[in-house]
Amino acid sequence: VNHHGSRSVVIKFMKHRTQFLREKVTRARLNISQSACFVLPVIEDYDVDRAENVDIESADETTTRSGWLSDSKDNIFALDLQEMNSLGHDFSSFNYALVFPQGE
């Protein structure tokens, strides 16, 4: 975290849940063993499958945004993906994400 309170990260969007889970577990094991000092740790993960049914189309923006504070991180991720899709970006295949600290 820098002096402005922000952190530079890398987000790896993933399509397949099995690969997402495998990478999460493998990185956790490598970080615990500390045998691989060049493995970046996962600092956050997002999984649309863990999110409750989220539909940005059925709620107005004020209701959706105000509910974000009480929603789980996976619900917020699902809403963000839907919003990006509605803006013309195609994230429809990427239901999973791993967040890593930015390497130097």
C-alpha positions in Angstrom: 0.0 0.0 0.0 1.5 3.3 -1.0 1.3 6.7 0.8 -2.0 7.4 -1.1 -3.6 4.3 0.5 -3.8 2.4 -2.8 -2.1 -0.8 -3.9 -0.9 -1.8 -7.3 -2.3 -5.3 -8.2 -2.6 -7.7 -11.1 -5.9 -9.3 -11.8 -6.0 -12.7 -13.5 -9.4 -13.4 -14.9 -10.2 -17.0 -15.4 -12.8 -19.0 -17.3 -12.7 -22.5 -15.8 -13.6 -23.0 -12.1 -11.4 -26.2 -11.8 -8.3 -24.3 -13.0 -9.2 -21.4 -10.7 -9.5 -23.7 -7.7 -6.3 -25.6 -8.6 -4.3 -22.5 -9.0 -5.6 -21.1 -5.7 -4.7 -24.3 -3.8 -1.3 -24.7 -5.5 -0.3 -21.1 -4.7 -1.4 -21.4 -1.1 0.6 -24.6 -0.7 3.7 -23.0 -2.3 3.4 -19.9 -0.1 3.0 -22.0 3.1 6.1 -24.1 2.2 8.0 -21.0 1.3 10.1 -23.2 -1.0 9.2 -21.1 -4.0 10.2 -17.5 -3.1 9.2 -16.3 -6.6 5.5 -17.3 -6.3 3.2 -14.3 -6.0 0.6 -14.9 -3.2 -3.1 -14.6 -3.9 -4.3 -11.5 -2.0 -7.9 -11.9 -3.0 -10.1 -14.1 -5.1 -13.5 -13.8 -6.7 -15.9 -16.5 -7.7 -19.2 -15.8 -9.3 -20.4 -19.3 -8.4 -20.3 -18.2 -4.7 -22.4 -15.1 -5.4 -26.1 -15.1 -4.8 -28.3 -14.5 -7.8 -27.3 -11.0 -8.9 -29.1 -9.3 -11.8 -28.1 -5.7 -12.5 -30.9 -5.5 -15.1 -33.7 -6.1 -12.6 -32.6 -3.4 -10.1 -32.2 0.3 -10.5 -28.7 1.7 -10.2 -29.4 3.5 -6.9 -30.7 0.3 -5.2 -27.8 -1.8 -6.7 -25.1 0.6 -5.7 -26.4 1.2 -2.2 -26.7 -2.5 -1.5 -23.0 -3.0 -2.4 -21.8 -2.2 1.1 -23.8 -5.2 2.5 -23.1 -7.5 -0.4 -20.4 -10.1 -0.4 -17.3 -9.5 -2.5 -18.4 -12.1 -5.0 -21.8 -10.4 -5.5 -20.0 -7.1 -6.1 -17.7 -8.9 -8.6 -20.7 -10.4 -10.4 -22.3 -6.9 -10.6 -19.0 -5.4 -11.9 -18.8 -8.1 -14.6 -22.4 -7.4 -15.7 -21.7 -3.7 -15.8 -18.6 -4.2 -17.9 -20.6 -6.4 -20.3 -23.3 -3.8 -20.6 -20.6 -1.2 -21.5 -19.5 -3.3 -24.5 -16.6 -5.3 -22.8 -17.0 -9.0 -23.0 -16.3 -10.5 -19.6 -19.1 -13.0 -19.9 -16.7 -16.0 -19.9 -14.6 -14.9 -17.0 -16.5 -15.8 -13.8 -13.4 -16.1 -11.6 -10.4 -13.9 -10.7 -7.3 -14.0 -8.7 -5.6 -10.8 -7.4 -1.9 -10.7 -6.9 0.4 -7.9 -5.8 2.0 -6.2 -8.7 5.6 -7.5 -9.3 8.5 -5.1 -9.6 
